[in-house]
Amino acid sequence: MSKRRFMIVAFGGWNDACQAATDTIRHLLDTYESREIGHICCDSYYDYQSSRPMLCNVQGHRRIVWPETTFYEVKADPDNTFYVAMGPEPNFHWSDFCQRALRFADECDVTNVITLGSMFAECTHTRALPLSHSCGDDDDAAEDSYCGPIGIPTVLNYQAAEDGFEAESLWISIPQYLGGDECPAGTLRLLNELSSIMDLALEEGDLAAATEKWRLQADMLVRCNDDLSDYVHHLEHLMDEHGDSDADVSAPHAKQLVEETEEFLRSFDHPAAPED
């Protein structure tokens, strides 16, 4: 049996709540020896009014950094090499963009493509963050299939499967009441799932300590807001009532959580009339 070779891809923007997905790639690049092997940068893929070029100082020289997706080779140890890619979600020509990305994968003899994403959801920081793990264009069990808007990770995942790669997609859910700050808990959960898929003990670094600090800060935020505290307790009740809080949340389960939570939130807009 030939050895599996992985490419892990994440995009900033709509698919990257709290930067949990792209922070997973950054963590891998910061942790292991890596080198850039290529990039996709072309005017035909980006709207520069939404993904603006950046003016930066590089070794004392000012230069313009254009939006691009960069590919890296990462050496976890002498026996394990994998590839990662990261960049802003392109605005145009997604099919052509994915074909170019998969050419990199093919040139590197990649067998498995894993896309990462993070999204805001009706979940709570006091429970394990829900993780969705799907494989390629697997449509088993129609009741579990998502119908709605998608981002470039999903398009790349499906195209990879059609081109013969083993394709998997990981999406982590982030508590929407915590806003846009970084979410190390989401990054850590994605990293641990990657470790399991790749059968490789990826180093956590300071993610565990950062996650504990993140939870303590969230606890403090909840204690300072009675309405938010009620909301979080409501989510805890729903998650516990519908099953193991550490289990991944299926689409029907998630939909039910959202519907029940929306009903709960409407109660704040329309309080019950006081009794005489």
TIVO-641453 format. One line per 8 residues: for each residue x, y, z of C-alpha. Coordinates in steps of 0.25 Angstrom, whole numbers, plus 2048, in hexadecimal, padded with zeros to 3 digits. Example, Ala and Ser with C-alpha at 12.3 -4.5 7.8 and 13.67 -1.06 7.14 Angstrom:
% TIVO-641453
831 7EE 81F ~ 837 7FC 81D
% end
This chain:
% TIVO-641453
800 800 800 ~ 806 80D 7FC ~ 808 818 806 ~ 7FE 823 807 ~ 802 831 805 ~ 7F9 83C 80A ~ 7F6 84A 805 ~ 7EE 853 810
7E8 860 80A ~ 7E1 86B 811 ~ 7DC 879 80C ~ 7D9 886 813 ~ 7CC 88D 813 ~ 7BE 888 813 ~ 7C3 879 816 ~ 7CC 87D 822
7C4 882 82E ~ 7CE 887 838 ~ 7D9 883 82F ~ 7D9 875 835 ~ 7DB 86E 828 ~ 7E7 877 823 ~ 7ED 877 831 ~ 7EE 868 830
7F7 86A 824 ~ 7FF 875 82A ~ 801 86C 836 ~ 806 861 82E ~ 810 86B 826 ~ 814 870 834 ~ 817 863 83A ~ 81E 85B 82F
829 85D 825 ~ 822 862 818 ~ 825 868 80A ~ 81D 870 800 ~ 81B 867 7F3 ~ 811 870 7EB ~ 806 87A 7EB ~ 7F9 87E 7E3
7F9 88D 7E1 ~ 7F1 892 7D6 ~ 7E8 89F 7D3 ~ 7DD 895 7CD ~ 7DB 88F 7DB ~ 7DA 89B 7E4 ~ 7D1 8A7 7E6 ~ 7DB 8B1 7EC
7D0 8B9 7F3 ~ 7CD 8AD 7FB ~ 7DA 8A6 7FD ~ 7E3 8B3 7FD ~ 7F2 8B3 7FA ~ 7FA 8B6 806 ~ 806 8C0 807 ~ 811 8BA 810
81F 8BD 815 ~ 828 8B1 811 ~ 836 8B1 816 ~ 836 8C0 815 ~ 82F 8C1 808 ~ 821 8C5 805 ~ 81A 8BB 7FC ~ 80C 8B8 7F8
807 8AA 7FC ~ 7FC 8A5 7F2 ~ 7F1 89B 7F7 ~ 7F6 88D 7F3 ~ 7F5 87E 7F7 ~ 802 879 7FC ~ 806 86A 7FC ~ 810 865 806
818 858 808 ~ 818 854 817 ~ 821 84A 81D ~ 81B 845 82A ~ 827 83B 82C ~ 831 834 822 ~ 827 82A 81F ~ 81A 833 81D
819 83E 813 ~ 80B 844 810 ~ 807 851 809 ~ 7FE 85D 80D ~ 7F8 868 805 ~ 7F2 875 80A ~ 7EC 882 805 ~ 7E0 88B 804
7D4 885 7FD ~ 7D4 888 7EE ~ 7C9 891 7E9 ~ 7C8 88C 7DB ~ 7CA 87F 7D2 ~ 7CA 875 7DD ~ 7CA 869 7D4 ~ 7D7 86D 7CD
7DD 871 7DA ~ 7DA 863 7E0 ~ 7E0 85D 7D4 ~ 7ED 865 7D6 ~ 7ED 861 7E4 ~ 7EC 852 7E1 ~ 7F7 853 7D7 ~ 800 857 7E3
7FB 84B 7EA ~ 7FD 841 7DE ~ 80B 846 7DC ~ 80E 843 7EB ~ 808 835 7EA ~ 7FE 839 7F4 ~ 7F3 82E 7F7 ~ 7EA 835 801
7E5 843 800 ~ 7DF 848 80D ~ 7D8 856 80E ~ 7D5 85D 81A ~ 7CA 867 81E ~ 7C4 86E 82A ~ 7B6 874 82C ~ 7AE 87B 836
7A3 873 83C ~ 79A 871 848 ~ 7A4 86A 851 ~ 7AA 86D 85E ~ 7B9 86F 863 ~ 7B5 866 86F ~ 7B4 859 867 ~ 7BD 853 85C
7BC 85B 84F ~ 7B4 853 845 ~ 7BC 84E 83A ~ 7B6 84A 82C ~ 7BF 83F 824 ~ 7BB 83B 816 ~ 7C1 834 80B ~ 7C1 839 7FD
7B4 839 7F6 ~ 7AE 82E 7FF ~ 79F 830 7FF ~ 79C 824 808 ~ 78F 827 811 ~ 788 832 80A ~ 783 838 817 ~ 791 83B 81B
795 843 80E ~ 796 852 80F ~ 78E 85A 805 ~ 792 869 804 ~ 79E 873 801 ~ 7AC 86D 800 ~ 7BA 872 800 ~ 7C6 86F 7F8
7CA 864 802 ~ 7BE 85C 7FE ~ 7C0 85E 7EF ~ 7CF 85A 7F0 ~ 7CB 84E 7F8 ~ 7C1 849 7EE ~ 7CA 84B 7E2 ~ 7D5 844 7E9
7CC 838 7EB ~ 7C8 838 7DC ~ 7D7 839 7D9 ~ 7DA 82C 7E0 ~ 7E0 832 7ED ~ 7DB 82D 7FB ~ 7D4 839 7FF ~ 7CF 83D 80D
7C9 84A 813 ~ 7CA 84F 821 ~ 7C1 85A 827 ~ 7C2 85F 835 ~ 7B6 866 83B ~ 7B9 873 843 ~ 7B0 879 84E ~ 7AA 885 846
7A9 88D 853 ~ 7B8 88E 854 ~ 7B9 897 848 ~ 7C5 898 83F ~ 7D1 896 849 ~ 7DA 88A 847 ~ 7D5 87C 84B ~ 7E1 873 84F
7D7 869 854 ~ 7D2 867 845 ~ 7E0 867 840 ~ 7E4 85C 84A ~ 7D8 854 847 ~ 7DB 854 838 ~ 7EA 851 83B ~ 7E6 845 843
7DD 840 838 ~ 7E8 841 82E ~ 7F1 839 837 ~ 7E7 82E 837 ~ 7E4 82E 828 ~ 7F3 82F 825 ~ 7F7 825 830 ~ 802 82F 834
803 835 842 ~ 803 844 83E ~ 809 84D 849 ~ 7FF 856 850 ~ 809 860 855 ~ 803 86B 85D ~ 7F5 868 858 ~ 7F0 861 864
7F4 86C 86D ~ 7EE 876 863 ~ 7E1 86E 863 ~ 7E0 86E 872 ~ 7E2 87D 872 ~ 7D8 87F 868 ~ 7CD 877 870 ~ 7D0 87F 87D
7CE 88C 875 ~ 7C1 887 86F ~ 7BD 883 87D ~ 7BF 891 882 ~ 7B8 897 876 ~ 7AC 88E 879 ~ 7AC 891 888 ~ 7AB 8A0 885
79F 89F 87D ~ 792 899 882 ~ 78B 898 875 ~ 798 891 86F ~ 799 888 87B ~ 78A 883 879 ~ 78D 881 86A ~ 799 879 86D
792 870 877 ~ 787 86E 86D ~ 791 869 863 ~ 797 860 86D ~ 78A 85A 870 ~ 787 858 861 ~ 795 852 85E ~ 794 848 86B
785 845 868 ~ 788 841 859 ~ 794 838 85C ~ 7A2 837 861 ~ 7A8 845 861 ~ 7B5 840 85C ~ 7AF 83A 850 ~ 7AF 840 842
7A2 847 83E ~ 79B 842 832 ~ 793 84B 829 ~ 785 847 82E ~ 78A 849 83C ~ 790 856 839 ~ 784 85B 832 ~ 77B 857 83E
785 85E 847 ~ 784 86B 83F ~ 775 86B 83E ~ 773 869 84D ~ 77D 873 850 ~ 777 87D 847 ~ 76A 87B 84E ~ 771 87D 85B
777 88A 856 ~ 769 88F 851 ~ 765 88E 860 ~ 76E 89A 863 ~ 767 8A3 858 ~ 759 89F 85D ~ 759 89D 86C ~ 74D 897 872
743 8A1 877 ~ 744 8A3 887 ~ 739 89C 88F ~ 72F 8A5 895
% end
